């Protein structure tokens, strides 16, 4: 059976989420936040007219939404519970065709007490990004856009992905939340939910898929006509499928079996369902 992962990001998320519990009344949450080229970043909301091909987000605490919209600009919009100075606002930098997004200014001893922020990034819907990378330590992540490669990481929140068009790779890692993904077409996909449920809807089956759920159920929606070899390691739950398959040793063969999917579920059930193209609930 797999062990739960304890990462620096998960520890940070726990600190931010539980500061009121571990601190005495009136205490502050102070920590250092450092990154390269800090002097090149701009503070606060902004519109970007330059052509952006990649988005790289590092957001410590709060929901992050990246969507494609009817616009010819990239917009960054942040909301917060209280008025905050520029040091605590989102910081962004355009380097070539890559948009880098940081939670706040790079500084030592930043006071994050009662700082509740959310971030919304909108990109033109007719633009296919090369790379989308979002790392949120304590917040939900929602990506509804077109990109060639996705890397979505949330240490203490849910991850929602609506993938458009064709992509080479999708990587999703949720340490303490649910994963909900709708995939149109991708070559390779990996999805990991350490302490939550995992649901994926596939319009077409990836060539190679790896699914890992330590403490939740796995629900996979596949097209009625599916060519897939599925190996499901279900330690403490059950496997069932609405689609017909042939059993060969410890593998389930759908159609000619040319594509590959490996599922590792330590505690929950694995369910295979017919995909009826229902949209996932993407709002965070």
Phi, psi and omega in degrees: 000143183286154176259150176291144181268132175250106182251164176300321180295322179293321177296317178299317179299318180295322179297313183292319183285330186247020184300324182294335181279318187271351181254154171285163181303129176089001182284164180246154174257106183243138178201164178266147180222111186235146174202162184287155176056035185300329182289350182266355183274149175252145183266144171089182180296152177197163172245138183241122181266343179295155178287123180251129180246346180215146180232128181232111186244129173235104188233114189295308186213126180130161181287144177235125178237128176237116184228156172266134183224173179279080183207157175253010180233159170264126182243141175241121183228124180240140175242149180219157182295323182230168174293134182230153179278175186299328181297329183266356179279162175303143179239135184226153179212132175259115178246103186068245179246019179248130175263118176258133183234126179241155185296320182198192178291155174278118183196165177262148175063038178290138181264111183256016182298129178057024180270105180243110184235156172223149185234134176234124177242130178242131177240156178302132184291340180272005179256130174262115179286151176282318182220138171235120178233121179230124178237111181238116185288318183221077179177165177279150178238130176228122177238122180227082187199178179253128180206157179280324179223138178236134169228108184241127185224126176224119183280330182217054180192175180273156176235127176238130178230130168241105185266135183245145176071216180246139179226155177278319190210143172229128174234123182231132180220110178242113185282325185217044180201181181271157173241130178225113186230138172242119189242124179276307179198123179212147180283314184222138181218140171228139180218131185229122175235105187284327185220035180206179178278156181229124180231129179228132174248124182247122171285329172218150187277130175298157178295323180217130181224136174236124182239131183224120179226117185276325187217035181209177179274153176243126179234117184244126177257123183239153173300153182301322176259102187233133174251104190204139167254118185245127172246120183242116176263100185250104187279316186232021180221201182236156174248132172212154185220136173275347180258143180290145179212164173250137182264129177226109185056242181255023181239153178247125185253119175252128181061226181272357173071020188288336178262163188234135175222129177244126181239129177239109181239113186281323187238320189271184179272159172242121181237132176253124184237160175281129181281120177251019174060036176278132181291142176284159178275104193265352184287142177249000000 
